[in-house]
Amino acid sequence: MNVIDPRLASALEKARDLGLLAQRIGAGLLIWTFHMRPKLLRFDEELREFPDPLGIGSPASLALALLAEGLCSVLVALGLLTRLAALPVIFTMLMVLTMAARGFEGADVQSALLYALPYATLFATGPGRYSCDHRLLERYRRLYARFAPPRA
């Protein structure tokens, strides 16, 4: 029987949660600094030249990208609705990869992968103990219980 010392288990959990915190904040800072901020600084140019991979028009595509990279990355950094907020960022980066596969010159595969991977990991693992989601976990459970279909 393999029994882990409770102190060691606690230290491992704390290290994992600190790693998830660092990943959330780091991913949010990176996408804001190197992806979102340049779009905002060149907003007029971006509005004219932004690609339209979904066929909804460049302004709408830019708005969705700004929403994903701006608002959703902040939510992930805070650990608020983390899994849900990670999805638009992942989807946006998948659109970049799709455009690269179609030969679009402005699509940077490396950046898209580097931005998508931490968000995909956070989608899979959740935000960890040091997050708003952890603090709100009991409220989420009560809300889910109100709206979940009754079990048979």
Residue pairs with C-beta under 8 A, 6 or more apart in sequence:
13 129
14 129
16 128
17 128
17 129
17 130
18 128
18 130
19 128
20 122
20 125
20 126
20 127
20 128
20 130
20 131
21 79
21 128
21 130
21 131
23 118
23 121
23 122
24 76
24 77
24 78
24 79
24 82
24 122
24 127
24 128
24 131
25 77
26 118
27 73
27 76
27 77
27 115
27 118
27 119
27 122
28 73
28 74
28 76
28 77
29 77
30 114
30 115
31 69
31 73
31 89
31 115
32 69
32 70
32 73
32 74
34 111
35 69
35 111
35 115
36 66
36 69
36 70
36 73
39 46
39 62
39 65
39 66
39 69
40 66
46 62
47 58
47 59
47 62
48 58
49 58
50 58
50 59
50 61
50 62
50 65
51 58
51 61
51 99
51 104
51 106
51 107
52 58
52 60
52 61
53 61
53 95
53 98
53 99
54 60
54 61
54 64
54 95
56 64
64 88
64 92
65 92
67 88
68 88
68 89
68 91
68 92
69 89
69 92
71 85
72 85
72 86
72 87
72 88
72 89
73 85
73 89
75 81
75 82
75 85
76 82
76 85
76 86
76 89
76 119
76 122
76 127
78 131
78 132
79 127
79 128
79 130
79 131
79 132
79 133
79 134
80 131
80 132
80 133
80 136
81 133
82 122
82 123
82 126
82 127
82 131
82 133
83 122
83 123
83 126
83 127
86 119
86 120
86 122
86 123
87 123
89 115
89 116
89 119
90 116
90 119
90 120
90 123
93 112
93 113
93 115
93 116
93 119
94 112
94 116
96 107
96 108
96 109
96 111
96 112
97 107
97 109
97 112
97 113
97 116
99 106
99 107
100 107
100 108
100 109
100 112
126 133
127 133
127 134
128 134
133 140
